[in-house]
């Protein structure tokens, strides 16, 4: 039972850190190495708002909004110039990551800081104990993904975003303002990263480099899931989360990490379009999908 | 990817020199001690940026204080001393570049290193080629025995062997679980703990190592719970240590399982929320009450005011390193490498951490203290007395 709960938590955590990247990388095709820094920014917003107002729930609301606002000039003045050049985005976002870390270091210092958990303590669950905040984190992750799915599939905004990402020229000729669509999509992706960072903050500690360890796993989840497929991403998070938990618990934690990479590579080899391909969904920008 | 980020970030961190690298002798003109002539230059390699960048600034302040104290007392051999700082950006290859710069361009007479073991190993060949003395100051896994090298930091024989029986007696625990980050220092300490726990009549019921940067300890905490361990020796560093202690408490095990945080320096405490006190054992805590420590902290307060950094065993080590070198030069009446290395052996210094004696195996006999965390600082609970580093070489 404890193993199951840990696997569920690992899955929730992966979903949470990957969901923003699923939009920025999955939909827009930007290899955003600064994804971890957007998470970190969300955590610092949570830190600032919590210490100013005393309310963590307000912080969770503020983090996506403030991080999205911050991302808009980044999209307008930096990212925009590199949409047709995916390789260059690697270098650009890599530099952006360093700049953001240094900025935060200058503003908040480089030390470890703490966001107090709004739900301390644990509950008993079929004979095992499980921290209440972990339960909240998993539910929040599921809710965020579900909400994003609804927006993507059932709103005009989602439809337009998908249209632009799939075929910008055609969308533009239909009267969609693609410049605005890119701006909004990048903003939504950044907001989701900021939200994730705020939610993660009370589980560990807040410091400028905190986002870095999350980036690799976020990319693995999106790649295994398949670009543009939220269902695939959820399945990928579960596959990788279970792999990690089972190997970490039964072999060693180091094997857990190795296992995740190995499983991801195997999936990418045999399902290059992602797990999401299995139940066929919209996929942007992949020549193979046609 | 994380490694890549650190390496590139390092490029920006050339040198945070303290602005005293002007023409030789300019500094001495202002020195109250009135020493003249070419300065004796002391190279200090620190982690001022990168992953362990929090540890550098307190060391830099301690180094600047030591420099001022020596100059105020008339310098060394009638010459002023000048500290030249290098920033290794928590990266072994940057450490090499900085060591090359200090030894070959800045012409320092000694290298004081408060860095990682990886940086020490990377820098040693350069020190040998330049044939200058090197003093490595932080706590480490022990056994570094290069001819040009002296070590001041706590070795496992000091930080683990006497502490384990003390914790067993004091807290009434005997069932140990070891959780560490997966690299050489935690693994070396794990081996020392095997014998120390056995000698103390306890048992080790589990031992696990996680990759650096681990942020979810749920599985390990379940294993700890089912092992019925009553004390954890955590050789986790930085954020990993915080995440582990935090989550152990979140899972409701904080009261039943004590944590001995072997690498939990003062800087991690602000990252912890309301958790059960953590046990630490180092050779220095800011809270120590002795005249040398009072003088040390007061002098730092006067020199840096509001910007004074919290001192830890690492930064106090940098301060000792410079003073021990100065004593050795005074005794040898020379900065010549062979003479200084010989003079270092047997040096005694009343440091803020207590009395130190440099022994034959080029390591240091020093006091060890056990402390408990109280919010964002430590309370020193017990003085284990002077502990011999044993035969390290």
Interface residues (C-beta under 8 A of the other chain):
Chain A: X2 X3 X5 X6 X9 X10 X13 X33 X94 X97 X98 X101 X110 X111 X112 X113 X114 X116 X117 X120 X121 X122 X128 X129 X130 X131 X133 X134 X202 X203 X204 X205 X206 X207 X209 X210 X212 X213 X214 X215 X216 X245 X248 X249 X252 X253 X254 X256 X257
Chain B: X1 X2 X4 X5 X8 X9 X12 X51 X53 X54 X182 X208 X209 X210 X211 X213 X214 X215 X216 X218 X219 X220 X222 X223 X225 X238 X239 X242 X243 X246 X247 X250 X251 X252 X267 X268 X270 X271 X272 X273 X274
